[in-house]
Amino acid sequence: MTKGNQIRKADYPIDSVFLDRWSPRAMSGEPITEEELFTLFEAARWAPSSFNNQPWRILYARRDTPQWPVFFNLLVEFNQSWAKHAAALVVFISKKTFDHNGEPALTHSFDTGAAWENLALQGALKGLVIHGMQGFDYDKAKTALKIPEGFNVEAMAVIGKPGRKEDLPEKLQERETPSGRRKLTETAFEGPYPQTEK
C-alpha cells in the first residue's frame, strides 16, 4: 500500500516502491562496489521475456576505470554536465532474434524495458540514484562498444550515490524533484483506442 512519498499520489492503492522511484541527477561522485552494481544486474536478470529469451545485454563502465571515458563520451554535453558525478554508466542493448530458432523477437525492446525497470526499482530500494536516458550518440555506441549486428541499442542509465542538488548546474537544481504522471483515465482505455485521442 502507498505510504512514503508525499509529492506523488496514486489514484489506486499501489506499493510505495513505485511512487518512491524517480530519476534524480544529483550524485556524490562516490564509487560503487561491484557487489552493489551486480545486485542491480541480478534484479534485471529476473525480468520476464517472450520464450524466456532474455534479449537484454548490459554493458557498463565504473568511474575511474579505462572503460569510463568510452562510455562518458557517448553522452550529449547536457548529460555530461551532471553525469560526471556518477559511479557507473550502463548501456542496455537487446538481441532482435530468438536464440532457439533465429526468428525475429518482436518484443525484444519491450522485454529489455522490463529488465531496466527491475534494475531501476532495485536501485531505488537500495537508495541509489538511477537515471535512464536517451541523450547519447546511438551510432557511436554501436562502434565504440563493438556491439554486434543483430542487436539494438536501447538506452543508457546513470548509477550513483545520492548527492546534493546544490552541486548540480543551476538550471537543473529546480528540476531535482519527483515528477507527476498524467491521469490514469488518459492512459488506460477499455476496448479500441479512443478516436478523440491523438
RAQUI-V413464 format. One line per field, one symbol per residue. ss: DSSP state (h for helix, s for strand, l for the rest). psi: psi as a letter, one per 20 degrees, with the letter a starting at -180 (. if undefined). burial: # if it has 9 or more other C-alpha atoms within 8 Angstrom, else .. Layout:
ss->???
psi->???
burial->???
//
This chain:
ss->lllllllllllllllhhhhhllllllsllllllhhhhhhhhhhhhllllhhhlllssssssslllllhhhhhllslhhhhhhhllllsssssssslsllllllslllhhhhhhhhhhhhhhhhhhllssssssllslhhhhhhhllllllssssssssssssllhhhllhhhhllllllllllhhhllllllllllll
psi->qqffoigppqhqorqhhhhhpamrioqiiqrqrhgggihghgghhjqqqpkkhmiqqoprpqqkrhhghgghihqqgghhhhiijqhqpppprqpirqhhijqpnhkggghhhhgggggggggghjkqpooqqjmrogghhgghjlprqiqppgrqqpprqqaphiiqqgiigiimqpqaqrqhijgpppbrppiiq.
burial->.#..#..#......###.##############....#.######..####...###.#.####....#.###.###..##.##.##############......#..##.##.###########...#####...##...##....#...#.#############..##...#..#.#..........#.........
//
